[in-house]
Amino acid sequence: IQRKNKTTMLFISHDLSVVRYIADRVVVMYLGYIVEQGTTDQIFSPPYHPYTEALLSAIPIADTSVVKKHIVLEGDIPSAMNPPTGCPFQTRCGYKKLVPDNLCETKVPPVKNLGDGHMSLCWLADDVLAKMDQVIKFDKEHAAHEGVPEDAPHGTGPGFAGSPPKRPSGKKPSPN
């Protein structure tokens, strides 16, 4: 539909497993703030905002060859009518203790350009971001016994809810 009509589509969902199938780009919002945006692959491998990480960990996957982090958010759910000062996610963020000078509680973070259109709204230092890992991974040891090659890329295999279907070849629609 999009290519045929030369239009842009906006799909809003909390279910990132569905978003992965239909979107080229993803924007993750929390309390009205864009906290992370990028291509679908950038957002999933790995995410660079703690809220995106938590959303990905909530994707239900029944396939035993898929390994994922289980993240339980703690802390108070902030009011949209009376949002917290500082980072909108700071009341629930498990990484907040890694940020010096209480910046998360006092100032909204600047948009951090991660390259190639991938951006995050977070005070985490680059060395912490570099250690962030994929939330959803393919268990290669199990896959070898299920007929999936050991060298299969992360996030592929039968039943993996986050694997996007092959897109038709051809010209992609213009982002504008």
Buried (B, 14 or more C-beta within 10 A) or exposed (E): EEEEEEEEEEEEEEEBBBBBBEBBBBBBBBBEBBBBBBBBEBBBBBBBBBBBBBBBBBBEBEBEBBBBBEBEBEEEEBEEEEBBEBBBBBBBBBBBEEBEEEBBBEEBBEBBEBEEEBBBBBBBEEEBBEEBEBBBBBBBEBBBEEEBEEEBEBBBBEEBBBBBEEEEEEEEBEEE
